Amino acid sequence: SPVRESPVRARFTSTKRVASSVAVPTGSTLQLFFAQAAIFLLPLPALKYTSTSIILADLFLFPAIVMNLGYALRQIYAFQIPLLLAFPFFLFSHLLDPDCELITVFQICYVWGLLVPFGWCAFVNVPVRRIAYLVLASNALSITFAIGQFVGVIPNLPTQKVIEFKGSLRRAAGLMLQCNALAMSLTP
């Protein structure tokens, strides 16, 4: 009697074939640079302009997404559909707000129209090991800043919250916004 393949295994192998038929973009060196810079800077939210919520990593993340957006638009995945459907509701609800500002409208378009549904496409060319190394290097830099801030050699950034104990001892945040964000990034 012939050996029958289980339905679960058949479904997995057919999915695997479909997934491999979509070609991953090779990406340019410039796109890879922007993606790696964004990965390095994303865990460092204290590096931002004080008047807006745009961090330094967004300046690298936006071009990395746009350069691979053609790849992301070839096939819309199931997880993107509710995110794309939610975007007009966020935008219209904010436009109906009497305190609506142009900067916040641009932020909503950036976050809900581009970053949340298509942000993953910026990193398809970056190997997983390199992502891990970049995040570790980013945290090492933040720790170095935190040690310098704790000792008093490096001043605090205006976007940070630093906890002071009895005037002389303080808990520094490194390049995070708060001290507990630094601790969360260091613990699994």
HUQUIDA-V737966 format. One record per backbone hydrogen bond with DSSP energy under -0.5 kcal/mol. NH is the residue of the N-H (numbers start at 1). CO is the residue of the C=O. E is the energy in kcal/mol with one decimal. If there is no record, write none. Layout:
<<NH/CO/E> <NH/CO/E>>
This chain:
<<10/6/-2.5> <11/7/-2.3> <12/8/-2.3> <13/9/-2.6> <14/10/-2.1> <15/11/-2.3> <16/12/-2.5> <17/13/-2.0> <18/14/-2.2> <19/15/-2.9> <20/16/-2.0> <21/17/-1.0> <21/18/-0.6> <22/18/-0.7> <22/19/-0.7> <23/21/-0.7> <32/28/-2.1> <33/29/-2.2> <34/30/-2.4> <35/31/-2.5> <36/32/-2.5> <37/33/-2.6> <38/34/-2.2> <39/35/-2.2> <40/36/-2.2> <41/37/-2.2> <42/38/-2.2> <43/39/-0.6> <44/41/-1.8> <46/175/-2.2> <47/44/-1.5> <48/46/-1.7> <49/54/-1.3> <55/53/-0.5> <56/47/-2.9> <58/55/-1.1> <59/55/-0.6> <59/56/-1.0> <60/56/-0.5> <60/57/-1.1> <61/57/-2.7> <62/58/-2.2> <64/60/-1.5> <65/61/-2.3> <66/62/-2.5> <67/63/-2.3> <68/64/-0.8> <68/65/-0.8> <69/66/-0.9> <71/68/-0.6> <72/68/-1.5> <73/69/-2.0> <74/70/-0.6> <74/71/-0.7> <75/71/-0.5> <80/77/-1.2> <81/77/-0.8> <81/78/-0.6> <82/78/-0.7> <83/79/-0.6> <84/80/-2.8> <85/81/-2.3> <86/82/-1.6> <87/83/-1.1> <88/84/-0.6> <89/85/-0.5> <90/86/-2.2> <91/87/-2.5> <92/88/-3.0> <93/89/-2.3> <94/90/-1.6> <95/91/-2.4> <96/92/-1.9> <97/94/-0.9> <100/97/-1.5> <105/101/-1.6> <106/102/-2.2> <107/103/-2.1> <108/104/-2.2> <109/105/-2.3> <110/106/-2.4> <111/107/-2.9> <112/108/-2.5> <113/108/-0.7> <113/109/-1.1> <114/109/-0.5> <114/110/-0.9> <115/110/-3.3> <116/111/-3.0> <118/114/-2.0> <119/115/-1.7> <121/118/-1.3> <122/119/-1.4> <123/120/-1.5> <124/121/-0.8> <126/123/-0.8> <127/125/-0.5> <131/127/-1.9> <132/128/-2.2> <133/129/-2.3> <134/130/-2.5> <135/131/-2.3> <136/132/-2.3> <137/133/-2.6> <138/134/-2.2> <139/135/-2.3> <140/136/-2.2> <141/137/-2.2> <142/138/-2.0> <143/139/-2.6> <144/140/-2.2> <145/141/-2.1> <146/142/-2.4> <147/143/-2.6> <148/144/-2.2> <149/145/-2.6> <150/146/-2.5> <151/147/-2.3> <152/148/-1.4> <153/148/-2.0> <154/148/-1.5> <160/157/-1.7> <161/177/-2.4> <162/160/-0.5> <163/171/-1.5> <164/162/-0.5> <165/169/-4.5> <166/164/-0.6> <168/165/-0.6> <168/166/-1.0> <169/165/-1.8> <171/163/-3.5> <172/170/-0.7> <176/173/-1.9> <179/161/-0.5> <182/178/-1.2> <183/179/-1.9> <184/180/-2.2> <185/181/-1.8> <186/182/-1.0> <187/183/-1.0>>
